[in-house]
Amino acid sequence: MELSIEKCTKKDAPCVAKIEKECFSKPFKEEDIISYLKSPIWHFLVAKCEGEVVGYVSFTIIIDECQIVNVATSQGYRKMGVGKSLIKELLSYAKKSGVSKVYLEVRESNLPAISLYKKYGFEIVGVSKNHYSQPTENALLMNLEI
Ligand SMILES: CC(C)(COP(=O)(O)OP(=O)(O)OC[C@H]1O[C@@H](n2cnc3c(N)ncnc32)[C@H](O)[C@@H]1OP(=O)(O)O)[C@@H](O)C(=O)NCCC(=O)NCCS
């Protein structure tokens, strides 16, 4: 599968919102994404296959720390390497931006995501009890020094 990883533009926002809705119980709406795109702190990368947005990663960078907010792949394109391509590109982008630590929170039951992060060297450094709602669940805190 030919994938390209690009910076998200306003034109991509409806597709990112559609994937958000497919994947998360409290999704970002299209207008949220458009406003985050204007922020100097927020970053979105999209994965495209034949021009179609099939996945994205959103993250913030503040000085030398990067927080991964969400990574998601459209249902029909999972387990084809989209998530790995997005994380790889994010890490390279973060490094070039002067980041030394990348961190994130993930639902304790989300084994695909935890496995994806571990593949890139992220380590579990803590647990935040009942962090998530809808449904209530602990978050694992994961860190990577780059
Ligand atoms: C997590 C997610 C982004 C992975 O995306 P993907 O494009 O399917 O990932 P890839 O094909 O690049 O797979 C990368 C690695 O993730 C892990 N993985 C992916 N799907 C998995 C599954 N169903 N079970 C276990 N591990 C899985 C594997 O380690 C895999 O590496 P491998 O192919 O070398 O075995 C995707 O499952 C998703 O969109 N989930 C819903 C949204 C979500 O929960 N995001 C995380 C929020 S923190």
The ligand as a MOL file (V3000), in Angstrom:
LIG
                    3D

  0  0  0     0  0            999 V3000
M  V30 BEGIN CTAB
M  V30 COUNTS 48 50 0 0 0
M  V30 BEGIN ATOM
M  V30 1 C -4.0450 1.7680 17.5270 0
M  V30 2 C -4.2160 1.9480 16.0250 0
M  V30 3 C -4.0000 3.4200 15.6840 0
M  V30 4 C -3.1900 1.0990 15.2960 0
M  V30 5 O -3.2390 1.4670 13.9280 0
M  V30 6 P -2.8800 0.4810 12.7340 0
M  V30 7 O -2.7940 1.3080 11.5030 0
M  V30 8 O -3.8100 -0.6590 12.7110 0
M  V30 9 O -1.4330 0.0100 13.2050 0
M  V30 10 P -0.3070 -0.7570 12.3660 0
M  V30 11 O -0.9070 -1.5970 11.2760 0
M  V30 12 O 0.7420 0.2150 11.9530 0
M  V30 13 O 0.2460 -1.7220 13.4990 0
M  V30 14 C 1.2440 -1.2770 14.3490 0
M  V30 15 C 1.4040 -2.1730 15.5430 0
M  V30 16 O 0.2840 -1.9810 16.4080 0
M  V30 17 C -0.0080 -3.2050 17.0560 0
M  V30 18 N -1.3730 -3.6050 16.6870 0
M  V30 19 C -2.1660 -3.0690 15.7160 0
M  V30 20 N -3.3740 -3.6810 15.7380 0
M  V30 21 C -3.3290 -4.5920 16.7280 0
M  V30 22 C -4.2820 -5.5000 17.2670 0
M  V30 23 N -5.5340 -5.5950 16.7680 0
M  V30 24 N -3.9070 -6.2660 18.3300 0
M  V30 25 C -2.6550 -6.1650 18.8630 0
M  V30 26 N -1.7080 -5.3250 18.3830 0
M  V30 27 C -2.0550 -4.5450 17.3320 0
M  V30 28 C 1.0290 -4.1950 16.6020 0
M  V30 29 O 2.1070 -4.1000 17.4980 0
M  V30 30 C 1.4150 -3.6500 15.2520 0
M  V30 31 O 2.7100 -3.9880 14.8630 0
M  V30 32 P 2.9520 -5.2850 13.8960 0
M  V30 33 O 2.1280 -5.0470 12.6850 0
M  V30 34 O 4.4240 -5.2020 13.6180 0
M  V30 35 O 2.5100 -6.4520 14.6880 0
M  V30 36 C -5.6310 1.4880 15.5540 0
M  V30 37 O -5.9120 0.2110 16.1030 0
M  V30 38 C -6.7670 2.4330 15.9110 0
M  V30 39 O -7.0760 3.3740 15.1720 0
M  V30 40 N -7.4390 2.2020 17.0520 0
M  V30 41 C -8.5680 3.0230 17.4780 0
M  V30 42 C -8.1180 4.3760 17.9480 0
M  V30 43 C -7.2570 4.2890 19.1900 0
M  V30 44 O -7.5870 3.5840 20.1380 0
M  V30 45 N -6.1420 5.0420 19.1920 0
M  V30 46 C -5.2080 5.1170 20.3090 0
M  V30 47 C -5.5640 6.2560 21.1950 0
M  V30 48 S -4.3220 6.5260 22.4410 0
M  V30 END ATOM
M  V30 BEGIN BOND
M  V30 1 1 1 2
M  V30 2 1 2 3
M  V30 3 1 2 4
M  V30 4 1 2 36
M  V30 5 1 4 5
M  V30 6 1 5 6
M  V30 7 2 6 7
M  V30 8 1 6 8
M  V30 9 1 6 9
M  V30 10 1 9 10
M  V30 11 2 10 11
M  V30 12 1 10 12
M  V30 13 1 10 13
M  V30 14 1 13 14
M  V30 15 1 14 15
M  V30 16 1 15 16
M  V30 17 1 15 30
M  V30 18 1 16 17
M  V30 19 1 17 18
M  V30 20 1 17 28
M  V30 21 1 18 19
M  V30 22 1 18 27
M  V30 23 2 19 20
M  V30 24 1 20 21
M  V30 25 1 21 22
M  V30 26 2 21 27
M  V30 27 1 22 23
M  V30 28 2 22 24
M  V30 29 1 24 25
M  V30 30 2 25 26
M  V30 31 1 26 27
M  V30 32 1 28 29
M  V30 33 1 28 30
M  V30 34 1 30 31
M  V30 35 1 31 32
M  V30 36 2 32 33
M  V30 37 1 32 34
M  V30 38 1 32 35
M  V30 39 1 36 37
M  V30 40 1 36 38
M  V30 41 2 38 39
M  V30 42 1 38 40
M  V30 43 1 40 41
M  V30 44 1 41 42
M  V30 45 1 42 43
M  V30 46 2 43 44
M  V30 47 1 43 45
M  V30 48 1 45 46
M  V30 49 1 46 47
M  V30 50 1 47 48
M  V30 END BOND
M  V30 END CTAB
M  END
